[in-house]
């Protein structure tokens, strides 16, 4: 369902999203939003946290990949040091 309403920007750069749109979209106080722009348009979209099952699946796949490749904690420390050195060059 498309809704069109007019809103304005405050002196602090804040935009008021009308309450009926917030309710329809499930936007509550503290909801994190992402803003996309393409020149003339702005798209404001709530950030959706992944479902817990999706997160568990990613953790399982990551553990399998780490085991398969033989990746160790010392590899991580070396990579962090390498990236930090590259960023400071």
Biopython code that builds the backbone (N, CA, C, O; Angstrom):
import numpy as np
from Bio.PDB.StructureBuilder import StructureBuilder

atoms = [
    (1, "UNK", "N", (0.843, -1.176, 0.000)),
    (1, "UNK", "CA", (0.000, 0.000, 0.000)),
    (1, "UNK", "C", (0.889, 1.240, 0.000)),
    (1, "UNK", "O", (1.762, 1.371, 0.857)),
    (2, "UNK", "N", (0.684, 2.125, -0.925)),
    (2, "UNK", "CA", (1.450, 3.354, -1.034)),
    (2, "UNK", "C", (0.761, 4.461, -0.255)),
    (2, "UNK", "O", (-0.444, 4.676, -0.383)),
    (3, "UNK", "N", (1.546, 5.159, 0.551)),
    (3, "UNK", "CA", (1.034, 6.315, 1.284)),
    (3, "UNK", "C", (1.907, 7.509, 0.936)),
    (3, "UNK", "O", (3.129, 7.385, 0.865)),
    (4, "UNK", "N", (1.300, 8.644, 0.721)),
    (4, "UNK", "CA", (2.037, 9.871, 0.449)),
    (4, "UNK", "C", (1.613, 10.905, 1.473)),
    (4, "UNK", "O", (0.426, 11.196, 1.625)),
    (5, "UNK", "N", (2.591, 11.458, 2.173)),
    (5, "UNK", "CA", (2.325, 12.519, 3.135)),
    (5, "UNK", "C", (3.469, 13.518, 3.064)),
    (5, "UNK", "O", (4.566, 13.187, 2.614)),
    (6, "UNK", "N", (3.210, 14.729, 3.506)),
    (6, "UNK", "CA", (4.222, 15.781, 3.517)),
    (6, "UNK", "C", (4.784, 15.893, 4.926)),
    (6, "UNK", "O", (4.040, 15.842, 5.906)),
    (7, "UNK", "N", (6.085, 16.043, 5.022)),
    (7, "UNK", "CA", (6.756, 16.251, 6.299)),
    (7, "UNK", "C", (7.823, 17.308, 6.090)),
    (7, "UNK", "O", (8.045, 17.748, 4.962)),
    (8, "UNK", "N", (8.483, 17.718, 7.152)),
    (8, "UNK", "CA", (9.530, 18.734, 7.017)),
    (8, "UNK", "C", (10.746, 18.332, 7.839)),
    (8, "UNK", "O", (10.689, 17.426, 8.670)),
    (9, "UNK", "N", (11.832, 19.022, 7.587)),
    (9, "UNK", "CA", (13.087, 18.768, 8.283)),
    (9, "UNK", "C", (13.272, 19.840, 9.342)),
    (9, "UNK", "O", (13.076, 21.028, 9.083)),
    (10, "UNK", "N", (13.658, 19.403, 10.554)),
    (10, "UNK", "CA", (13.874, 20.352, 11.647)),
    (10, "UNK", "C", (15.231, 21.037, 11.496)),
    (10, "UNK", "O", (16.021, 20.687, 10.619)),
    (11, "UNK", "N", (15.487, 22.009, 12.353)),
    (11, "UNK", "CA", (16.776, 22.712, 12.330)),
    (11, "UNK", "C", (17.933, 21.769, 12.660)),
    (11, "UNK", "O", (19.086, 22.069, 12.353)),
    (12, "UNK", "N", (17.627, 20.639, 13.281)),
    (12, "UNK", "CA", (18.649, 19.637, 13.614)),
    (12, "UNK", "C", (18.792, 18.574, 12.525)),
    (12, "UNK", "O", (19.556, 17.622, 12.685)),
    (13, "UNK", "N", (18.068, 18.731, 11.429)),
    (13, "UNK", "CA", (18.136, 17.766, 10.336)),
    (13, "UNK", "C", (17.261, 16.546, 10.549)),
    (13, "UNK", "O", (17.409, 15.550, 9.841)),
    (14, "UNK", "N", (16.352, 16.605, 11.510)),
    (14, "UNK", "CA", (15.475, 15.478, 11.800)),
    (14, "UNK", "C", (14.223, 15.529, 10.926)),
    (14, "UNK", "O", (13.680, 16.598, 10.647)),
    (15, "UNK", "N", (13.783, 14.351, 10.506)),
    (15, "UNK", "CA", (12.574, 14.232, 9.698)),
    (15, "UNK", "C", (11.521, 13.509, 10.529)),
    (15, "UNK", "O", (11.801, 12.464, 11.116)),
    (16, "UNK", "N", (10.323, 14.056, 10.580)),
    (16, "UNK", "CA", (9.222, 13.406, 11.294)),
    (16, "UNK", "C", (8.534, 12.436, 10.340)),
    (16, "UNK", "O", (8.082, 12.821, 9.261)),
    (17, "UNK", "N", (8.463, 11.176, 10.752)),
    (17, "UNK", "CA", (7.700, 10.183, 9.998)),
    (17, "UNK", "C", (6.327, 10.119, 10.660)),
    (17, "UNK", "O", (6.236, 9.790, 11.843)),
    (18, "UNK", "N", (5.265, 10.423, 9.930)),
    (18, "UNK", "CA", (3.926, 10.434, 10.525)),
    (18, "UNK", "C", (3.608, 9.128, 11.263)),
    (18, "UNK", "O", (4.025, 8.047, 10.849)),
    (19, "UNK", "N", (2.863, 9.255, 12.359)),
    (19, "UNK", "CA", (2.592, 8.108, 13.235)),
    (19, "UNK", "C", (1.904, 6.952, 12.515)),
    (19, "UNK", "O", (2.218, 5.791, 12.779)),
    (20, "UNK", "N", (0.974, 7.249, 11.612)),
    (20, "UNK", "CA", (0.290, 6.141, 10.928)),
    (20, "UNK", "C", (1.250, 5.348, 10.042)),
    (20, "UNK", "O", (1.095, 4.136, 9.891)),
    (21, "UNK", "N", (2.232, 6.021, 9.459)),
    (21, "UNK", "CA", (3.234, 5.314, 8.648)),
    (21, "UNK", "C", (4.159, 4.512, 9.559)),
    (21, "UNK", "O", (4.493, 3.367, 9.251)),
    (22, "UNK", "N", (4.578, 5.110, 10.687)),
    (22, "UNK", "CA", (5.427, 4.376, 11.643)),
    (22, "UNK", "C", (4.726, 3.109, 12.125)),
    (22, "UNK", "O", (5.340, 2.046, 12.207)),
    (23, "UNK", "N", (3.451, 3.226, 12.439)),
    (23, "UNK", "CA", (2.691, 2.062, 12.919)),
    (23, "UNK", "C", (2.575, 0.994, 11.839)),
    (23, "UNK", "O", (2.774, -0.190, 12.111)),
    (24, "UNK", "N", (2.257, 1.405, 10.625)),
    (24, "UNK", "CA", (2.126, 0.464, 9.511)),
    (24, "UNK", "C", (3.438, -0.268, 9.248)),
    (24, "UNK", "O", (3.444, -1.466, 8.966)),
    (25, "UNK", "N", (4.553, 0.464, 9.343)),
    (25, "UNK", "CA", (5.872, -0.091, 9.041)),
    (25, "UNK", "C", (6.526, -0.772, 10.243)),
    (25, "UNK", "O", (7.574, -1.402, 10.102)),
    (26, "UNK", "N", (5.915, -0.650, 11.424)),
    (26, "UNK", "CA", (6.500, -1.245, 12.627)),
    (26, "UNK", "C", (7.744, -0.516, 13.092)),
    (26, "UNK", "O", (8.655, -1.128, 13.648)),
    (27, "UNK", "N", (7.788, 0.792, 12.868)),
    (27, "UNK", "CA", (8.941, 1.608, 13.262)),
    (27, "UNK", "C", (8.676, 2.175, 14.653)),
    (27, "UNK", "O", (7.690, 2.880, 14.868)),
    (28, "UNK", "N", (9.565, 1.861, 15.594)),
    (28, "UNK", "CA", (9.422, 2.324, 16.974)),
    (28, "UNK", "C", (10.597, 3.228, 17.331)),
    (28, "UNK", "O", (11.555, 3.347, 16.566)),
    (29, "UNK", "N", (10.518, 3.854, 18.483)),
    (29, "UNK", "CA", (11.624, 4.689, 18.963)),
    (29, "UNK", "C", (12.889, 3.839, 19.009)),
    (29, "UNK", "O", (12.878, 2.727, 19.536)),
    (30, "UNK", "N", (13.963, 4.360, 18.462)),
    (30, "UNK", "CA", (15.242, 3.654, 18.470)),
    (30, "UNK", "C", (15.469, 2.736, 17.285)),
    (30, "UNK", "O", (16.552, 2.165, 17.151)),
    (31, "UNK", "N", (14.471, 2.578, 16.418)),
    (31, "UNK", "CA", (14.647, 1.740, 15.228)),
    (31, "UNK", "C", (15.763, 2.327, 14.371)),
    (31, "UNK", "O", (15.741, 3.514, 14.046)),
    (32, "UNK", "N", (16.734, 1.501, 14.006)),
    (32, "UNK", "CA", (17.825, 1.939, 13.140)),
    (32, "UNK", "C", (17.324, 1.964, 11.701)),
    (32, "UNK", "O", (16.603, 1.072, 11.254)),
    (33, "UNK", "N", (17.728, 3.011, 10.994)),
    (33, "UNK", "CA", (17.290, 3.193, 9.614)),
    (33, "UNK", "C", (18.522, 3.334, 8.719)),
    (33, "UNK", "O", (19.589, 3.756, 9.165)),
    (34, "UNK", "N", (18.350, 2.976, 7.462)),
    (34, "UNK", "CA", (19.399, 3.179, 6.473)),
    (34, "UNK", "C", (18.836, 4.117, 5.408)),
    (34, "UNK", "O", (17.659, 4.041, 5.057)),
    (35, "UNK", "N", (19.690, 5.000, 4.901)),
    (35, "UNK", "CA", (19.259, 5.973, 3.898)),
    (35, "UNK", "C", (20.005, 5.702, 2.598)),
    (35, "UNK", "O", (21.233, 5.622, 2.576)),
    (36, "UNK", "N", (19.247, 5.564, 1.519)),
    (36, "UNK", "CA", (19.808, 5.406, 0.180)),
    (36, "UNK", "C", (19.507, 6.679, -0.600)),
    (36, "UNK", "O", (18.429, 7.257, -0.460)),
    (37, "UNK", "N", (20.455, 7.112, -1.419)),
    (37, "UNK", "CA", (20.213, 8.247, -2.303)),
    (37, "UNK", "C", (20.683, 7.891, -3.711)),
    (37, "UNK", "O", (21.608, 7.099, -3.895)),
    (38, "UNK", "N", (20.024, 8.493, -4.697)),
    (38, "UNK", "CA", (20.469, 8.314, -6.079)),
    (38, "UNK", "C", (20.377, 9.630, -6.838)),
    (38, "UNK", "O", (19.993, 9.666, -8.007)),
    (39, "UNK", "N", (20.731, 10.688, -6.165)),
    (39, "UNK", "CA", (20.670, 12.001, -6.798)),
    (39, "UNK", "C", (19.446, 12.765, -6.366)),
    (39, "UNK", "O", (19.523, 13.601, -5.465)),
    (40, "UNK", "N", (18.302, 12.492, -7.001)),
    (40, "UNK", "CA", (17.067, 13.223, -6.710)),
    (40, "UNK", "C", (16.181, 12.551, -5.666)),
    (40, "UNK", "O", (15.242, 13.168, -5.164)),
    (41, "UNK", "N", (16.467, 11.303, -5.338)),
    (41, "UNK", "CA", (15.576, 10.540, -4.459)),
    (41, "UNK", "C", (16.265, 10.116, -3.175)),
    (41, "UNK", "O", (17.475, 9.889, -3.134)),
    (42, "UNK", "N", (15.463, 10.017, -2.137)),
    (42, "UNK", "CA", (15.897, 9.508, -0.835)),
    (42, "UNK", "C", (15.012, 8.324, -0.488)),
    (42, "UNK", "O", (13.795, 8.394, -0.658)),
    (43, "UNK", "N", (15.596, 7.250, -0.008)),
    (43, "UNK", "CA", (14.824, 6.105, 0.463)),
    (43, "UNK", "C", (15.273, 5.818, 1.881)),
    (43, "UNK", "O", (16.448, 5.543, 2.122)),
    (44, "UNK", "N", (14.357, 5.878, 2.805)),
    (44, "UNK", "CA", (14.618, 5.627, 4.216)),
    (44, "UNK", "C", (14.003, 4.276, 4.546)),
    (44, "UNK", "O", (12.801, 4.075, 4.374)),
    (45, "UNK", "N", (14.839, 3.342, 5.025)),
    (45, "UNK", "CA", (14.358, 1.977, 5.225)),
    (45, "UNK", "C", (14.814, 1.454, 6.585)),
    (45, "UNK", "O", (15.976, 1.625, 6.954)),
    (46, "UNK", "N", (13.900, 0.812, 7.341)),
    (46, "UNK", "CA", (14.309, 0.227, 8.622)),
    (46, "UNK", "C", (15.309, -0.903, 8.384)),
    (46, "UNK", "O", (15.174, -1.671, 7.432)),
    (47, "UNK", "N", (16.299, -0.995, 9.247)),
    (47, "UNK", "CA", (17.276, -2.081, 9.160)),
    (47, "UNK", "C", (16.688, -3.287, 9.879)),
    (47, "UNK", "O", (16.309, -3.202, 11.047)),
    (48, "UNK", "N", (16.617, -4.387, 9.183)),
    (48, "UNK", "CA", (16.072, -5.617, 9.756)),
    (48, "UNK", "C", (17.206, -6.487, 10.278)),
    (48, "UNK", "O", (18.134, -6.817, 9.539)),
    (49, "UNK", "N", (17.133, -6.852, 11.540)),
    (49, "UNK", "CA", (18.119, -7.773, 12.104)),
    (49, "UNK", "C", (17.847, -9.167, 11.543)),
    (49, "UNK", "O", (16.692, -9.545, 11.349)),
    (50, "UNK", "N", (18.910, -9.928, 11.284)),
    (50, "UNK", "CA", (18.682, -11.279, 10.767)),
    (50, "UNK", "C", (17.981, -12.148, 11.819)),
    (50, "UNK", "O", (18.146, -11.943, 13.022)),
    (51, "UNK", "N", (17.218, -13.097, 11.353)),
    (51, "UNK", "CA", (16.564, -14.034, 12.259)),
    (51, "UNK", "C", (17.622, -14.876, 12.960)),
    (51, "UNK", "O", (18.691, -15.124, 12.401)),
    (52, "UNK", "N", (17.333, -15.312, 14.170)),
    (52, "UNK", "CA", (18.297, -16.080, 14.957)),
    (52, "UNK", "C", (18.721, -17.352, 14.225)),
    (52, "UNK", "O", (19.892, -17.729, 14.277)),
    (53, "UNK", "N", (17.798, -18.011, 13.554)),
    (53, "UNK", "CA", (18.139, -19.238, 12.821)),
    (53, "UNK", "C", (19.138, -18.945, 11.700)),
    (53, "UNK", "O", (20.042, -19.743, 11.451)),
    (54, "UNK", "N", (18.982, -17.816, 11.031)),
    (54, "UNK", "CA", (19.929, -17.415, 9.986)),
    (54, "UNK", "C", (21.302, -17.196, 10.592)),
    (54, "UNK", "O", (22.312, -17.616, 10.028)),
    (55, "UNK", "N", (21.337, -16.534, 11.750)),
    (55, "UNK", "CA", (22.600, -16.285, 12.443)),
    (55, "UNK", "C", (23.265, -17.606, 12.834)),
    (55, "UNK", "O", (24.468, -17.776, 12.630)),
    (56, "UNK", "N", (22.494, -18.541, 13.393)),
    (56, "UNK", "CA", (23.055, -19.838, 13.788)),
    (56, "UNK", "C", (23.638, -20.570, 12.581)),
    (56, "UNK", "O", (24.695, -21.194, 12.679)),
    (57, "UNK", "N", (22.946, -20.491, 11.444)),
    (57, "UNK", "CA", (23.425, -21.149, 10.228)),
    (57, "UNK", "C", (24.754, -20.539, 9.775)),
    (57, "UNK", "O", (25.669, -21.263, 9.384)),
    (58, "UNK", "N", (24.861, -19.212, 9.829)),
    (58, "UNK", "CA", (26.109, -18.546, 9.440)),
    (58, "UNK", "C", (27.260, -18.934, 10.358)),
    (58, "UNK", "O", (28.379, -19.149, 9.893)),
    (59, "UNK", "N", (26.993, -19.024, 11.655)),
    (59, "UNK", "CA", (28.028, -19.428, 12.614)),
    (59, "UNK", "C", (28.493, -20.848, 12.308)),
    (59, "UNK", "O", (29.693, -21.123, 12.297)),
    (60, "UNK", "N", (27.541, -21.752, 12.058)),
    (60, "UNK", "CA", (27.880, -23.143, 11.746)),
    (60, "UNK", "C", (28.732, -23.225, 10.480)),
    (60, "UNK", "O", (29.740, -23.930, 10.452)),
    (61, "UNK", "N", (28.326, -22.501, 9.433)),
    (61, "UNK", "CA", (29.081, -22.504, 8.178)),
    (61, "UNK", "C", (30.475, -21.921, 8.372)),
    (61, "UNK", "O", (31.441, -22.406, 7.782)),
    (62, "UNK", "N", (30.583, -20.887, 9.191)),
    (62, "UNK", "CA", (31.883, -20.269, 9.462)),
    (62, "UNK", "C", (32.800, -21.241, 10.184)),
    (62, "UNK", "O", (33.980, -21.351, 9.848)),
    (63, "UNK", "N", (32.263, -21.952, 11.179)),
    (63, "UNK", "CA", (33.067, -22.937, 11.913)),
    (63, "UNK", "C", (33.551, -24.040, 10.981)),
    (63, "UNK", "O", (34.700, -24.474, 11.075)),
    (64, "UNK", "N", (32.679, -24.498, 10.081)),
    (64, "UNK", "CA", (33.065, -25.535, 9.124)),
    (64, "UNK", "C", (34.172, -25.042, 8.201)),
    (64, "UNK", "O", (35.113, -25.781, 7.908)),
    (65, "UNK", "N", (34.066, -23.811, 7.749)),
    (65, "UNK", "CA", (35.077, -23.237, 6.867)),
    (65, "UNK", "C", (36.410, -23.093, 7.590)),
    (65, "UNK", "O", (37.462, -23.380, 7.020)),
    (66, "UNK", "N", (36.367, -22.649, 8.841)),
    (66, "UNK", "CA", (37.592, -22.500, 9.634)),
    (66, "UNK", "C", (38.260, -23.855, 9.820)),
    (66, "UNK", "O", (39.477, -23.972, 9.678)),
    (67, "UNK", "N", (37.475, -24.876, 10.136)),
    (67, "UNK", "CA", (38.016, -26.223, 10.323)),
    (67, "UNK", "C", (38.608, -26.744, 9.017)),
    (67, "UNK", "O", (39.702, -27.309, 9.010)),
    (68, "UNK", "N", (37.890, -26.554, 7.922)),
    (68, "UNK", "CA", (38.322, -27.049, 6.612)),
    (68, "UNK", "C", (39.630, -26.399, 6.163)),
    (68, "UNK", "O", (40.499, -27.072, 5.609)),
    (69, "UNK", "N", (39.772, -25.102, 6.400)),
    (69, "UNK", "CA", (40.956, -24.378, 5.924)),
    (69, "UNK", "C", (42.117, -24.422, 6.907)),
    (69, "UNK", "O", (43.239, -24.051, 6.560)),
    (70, "UNK", "N", (41.855, -24.874, 8.140)),
    (70, "UNK", "CA", (42.924, -24.922, 9.135)),
    (70, "UNK", "C", (43.290, -23.557, 9.680)),
    (70, "UNK", "O", (44.388, -23.367, 10.203)),
    (71, "UNK", "N", (42.387, -22.617, 9.564)),
    (71, "UNK", "CA", (42.628, -21.249, 10.030)),
    (71, "UNK", "C", (42.763, -21.240, 11.545)),
    (71, "UNK", "O", (41.980, -21.888, 12.240)),
    (72, "UNK", "N", (43.747, -20.514, 12.064)),
    (72, "UNK", "CA", (44.012, -20.478, 13.505)),
    (72, "UNK", "C", (43.946, -19.047, 14.028)),
    (72, "UNK", "O", (43.977, -18.084, 13.262)),
    (73, "UNK", "N", (43.855, -18.934, 15.347)),
    (73, "UNK", "CA", (43.776, -17.628, 16.001)),
    (73, "UNK", "C", (44.992, -16.773, 15.645)),
    (73, "UNK", "O", (44.867, -15.561, 15.472)),
    (74, "UNK", "N", (46.156, -17.393, 15.537)),
    (74, "UNK", "CA", (47.365, -16.628, 15.200)),
    (74, "UNK", "C", (47.260, -16.017, 13.806)),
    (74, "UNK", "O", (47.821, -14.951, 13.552)),
    (75, "UNK", "N", (46.539, -16.690, 12.894)),
    (75, "UNK", "CA", (46.322, -16.124, 11.558)),
    (75, "UNK", "C", (45.547, -14.815, 11.651)),
    (75, "UNK", "O", (45.843, -13.855, 10.940)),
    (76, "UNK", "N", (44.554, -14.786, 12.532)),
    (76, "UNK", "CA", (43.741, -13.585, 12.707)),
    (76, "UNK", "C", (44.603, -12.446, 13.230)),
    (76, "UNK", "O", (44.519, -11.319, 12.740)),
    (77, "UNK", "N", (45.431, -12.742, 14.224)),
    (77, "UNK", "CA", (46.300, -11.708, 14.790)),
    (77, "UNK", "C", (47.267, -11.163, 13.740)),
    (77, "UNK", "O", (47.523, -9.960, 13.699)),
    (78, "UNK", "N", (47.799, -12.033, 12.900)),
    (78, "UNK", "CA", (48.704, -11.594, 11.833)),
    (78, "UNK", "C", (47.969, -10.716, 10.815)),
    (78, "UNK", "O", (48.495, -9.698, 10.366)),
    (79, "UNK", "N", (46.747, -11.123, 10.460)),
    (79, "UNK", "CA", (45.959, -10.339, 9.507)),
    (79, "UNK", "C", (45.621, -8.956, 10.057)),
    (79, "UNK", "O", (45.686, -7.965, 9.330)),
    (80, "UNK", "N", (45.264, -8.890, 11.333)),
    (80, "UNK", "CA", (44.959, -7.597, 11.956)),
    (80, "UNK", "C", (46.187, -6.700, 11.912)),
    (80, "UNK", "O", (46.088, -5.525, 11.559)),
    (81, "UNK", "N", (47.336, -7.247, 12.268)),
    (81, "UNK", "CA", (48.582, -6.472, 12.252)),
    (81, "UNK", "C", (48.893, -5.991, 10.834)),
    (81, "UNK", "O", (49.294, -4.844, 10.636)),
    (82, "UNK", "N", (48.707, -6.868, 9.855)),
    (82, "UNK", "CA", (48.971, -6.518, 8.460)),
    (82, "UNK", "C", (48.057, -5.386, 7.996)),
    (82, "UNK", "O", (48.524, -4.435, 7.369)),
    (83, "UNK", "N", (46.775, -5.477, 8.294)),
    (83, "UNK", "CA", (45.819, -4.446, 7.882)),
    (83, "UNK", "C", (46.138, -3.122, 8.558)),
    (83, "UNK", "O", (46.087, -2.070, 7.920)),
    (84, "UNK", "N", (46.466, -3.167, 9.843)),
    (84, "UNK", "CA", (46.814, -1.932, 10.555)),
    (84, "UNK", "C", (48.050, -1.283, 9.948)),
    (84, "UNK", "O", (48.102, -0.062, 9.800)),
    (85, "UNK", "N", (49.042, -2.090, 9.596)),
    (85, "UNK", "CA", (50.256, -1.551, 8.975)),
    (85, "UNK", "C", (49.946, -0.934, 7.615)),
    (85, "UNK", "O", (50.501, 0.110, 7.271)),
    (86, "UNK", "N", (49.066, -1.567, 6.837)),
    (86, "UNK", "CA", (48.689, -1.036, 5.525)),
    (86, "UNK", "C", (47.931, 0.278, 5.657)),
    (86, "UNK", "O", (48.105, 1.183, 4.840)),
    (87, "UNK", "N", (47.093, 0.386, 6.679)),
    (87, "UNK", "CA", (46.301, 1.600, 6.876)),
    (87, "UNK", "C", (47.135, 2.762, 7.390)),
    (87, "UNK", "O", (46.756, 3.920, 7.212)),
    (88, "UNK", "N", (48.255, 2.474, 8.019)),
    (88, "UNK", "CA", (49.107, 3.538, 8.553)),
    (88, "UNK", "C", (50.217, 3.926, 7.580)),
    (88, "UNK", "O", (51.009, 4.823, 7.868)),
    (89, "UNK", "N", (50.277, 3.262, 6.438)),
    (89, "UNK", "CA", (51.319, 3.574, 5.443)),
    (89, "UNK", "C", (50.924, 4.746, 4.594)),
    (89, "UNK", "O", (51.677, 5.147, 3.708)),
]
sb = StructureBuilder()
sb.init_structure("model")
sb.init_model(0)
sb.init_chain("A")
sb.init_seg("    ")
for serial, (resi, resn, name, xyz) in enumerate(atoms, 1):
    if name == "N":
        sb.init_residue(resn, " ", resi, " ")
    sb.init_atom(name, np.array(xyz, "f"), 0.0, 1.0, " ", f" {name:<3s}", serial, name[0])
structure = sb.get_structure()
